[in-house]
Amino acid sequence: MFSRYKKSADQTSGDGSVQNAISAKQAPKERAAPKMQPSAKELPEKRVLRRSVDKAPASAGPGDKERRRKERLGEIKLELHRELLDNLNLAALDKATEKDLRAEITSIATEVLQDKAIVLNREERSTLFQELYDEVTGLGPLETLLQDESVNDILVNGPKQIFVERDGKLQVTDVVFKDEKHLLRIIDKIVSAVGRRVDESNPYVDARLQDGSRFNAMVPPIAVDGSLVSIRKFKKDKLGIDDLVQFGAFSEEMAAYLQAAVSTRLNVIVSGGTGSGKTTTLNALSSFIDDAERILTIEDTAELQLQQTHVGRMESRPPNVEGKGEVSPRDCLKNALRMRPDRIIVGETRGEEVIDMLQAMNTGHDGSMTTIHANSARDGVSRLENMIAMAGIEMPLKAVRSQISSAVNLIVQASRLQDGSRRMTSITEITGMEGDVISMQEVFRYQRTGLTPENKIIGHFTATGVRSHYSERFRMWGYDLPAEIYEPSAG
């Protein structure tokens, strides 16, 4: 049946190895030490100030035999994939059950292997059939990483180098693509499913996978060494406040304070760097919103997982191939103001939509929340000022700061520390203006005290001793927090 696909016998290659031996006669003779050279005892002792860095020696790659075996399996998989495309009824794949599809793939692949006299052991056959199934129905080599619950991010630097993030640390994997064409085919499969395209004229794209994971790709010629792909995986398990407290992201006292702040409709900004847990924190804070309130969310890629009943979700849209049809976050935000929201949650503020967001916070939509990229609360305020300036709004600096101080009540700083752990390192209140400067006070912070030999950070959460500026507001709303939570702790 498949004789027309039969290839000529593979050329066998020898497994010769080059021996490099240097005989004792070839070794250079040791030179006599200069007569005036001081001995080790005469040399003054030098104090070593730098910390020694133990670098593991560069490990050799897999042996030639193992490498050739993997290459051969890759060739077999590529060949079988072509056979499947020729013999499977692709139009009927959507209606086929997983069991029937796996059986069909196994049947066709087994017949091809027999016809080509390819002998594989049971483990290799099982792995090959699974990879073929992933190629036909999923995202090929990426499918196993997407199914791994311990993986948070998948980062592809060309077809032969794929990294993942586990527990805040990057790790290289042994997963590879056949070549750049194979990687481009998977990228095209992802973006075409959501009605977008990526090529030389449009070399970068944002998309969302079927499970909600955030996808970004950049292809050559912009990507020099092969296509660049980053996937931020969608968390199926919603992490609540109790989960974050248990994981050590913040303390019980901070959770009680944040519950009072969100419930009493303070405007909150979650600030932090990339991958610091801003969206996770925003999700957890939203759990304190009353179920009777109408919430509208605006995001570039829908990631928020609110548990409330009355939630309207909006997602911005980039322009099409002709440069038309763009719907920006600012467009969504302007429209949201006409939809009678009680609260507006913007997944990330990073452009001119900051103007509409601050106006919404100032005009009856108190209790709104958003995230920004910044390294500290004070930097977060500076970022807001810069975004207003980039929007082209000609306003005096004092007027800009006055707008920010009246709109924003609370800045929650999330950070990813050097050991990969994520902590809520600061909770800062904005209390008003003092002259031309925005007045701020830190209520809680994460106090670092040291580092273990395993490079794990030692520290504890503590109050700063400053009583909340909104204590009276909390009491009026029925959240009379005890004074003890504002007392500093020794850890």
Buried (B, 14 or more C-beta within 10 A) or exposed (E): EBEEBEEEEEEEEEEEEEEEEEEEEEEEEEEEEEEEEEEEEEEEEEEEEEEEEEEEEEEEEEEEEEEEEEEEBBEBBEBBBEBBEEBBEEEEEEEBEEEEBBEBBBEBBEBBBEBBEBEBEEEBBEBBBBBBBBBBBBBBBBBBBBEBEEBBBBBBBBBBBBBBBEEBEEEEBEBBBBBBEBBBBBBBEBBEEEEBEBEEEBBEBBBBBEEBBBBBBBBBEEBEEBBBBBBBBBBEEEBBBEEBBEEBBBBEBBBBBBBBBBBBBBBBBBBBBEBBBBBBBBBBBBBBBBEEBBBBBBBBBBBBBBEBEBBEEBBBBBEEEEEEEEBBBBBBBBEBBEEEBBBBBBBBBBEBBBBBBBBBBBEEBBBBBBBBBBBBBBBBBEBBBEBBEEBEBEBEEEEBBBBBBBBBBBBBBBBBBEBBBBBBBBBBBBBEBEEEEBEBBBBBBBBEEEEEEEEEBEBEBBBBEEBBBBBEBBEEEEBEBEEEBBEEEEE
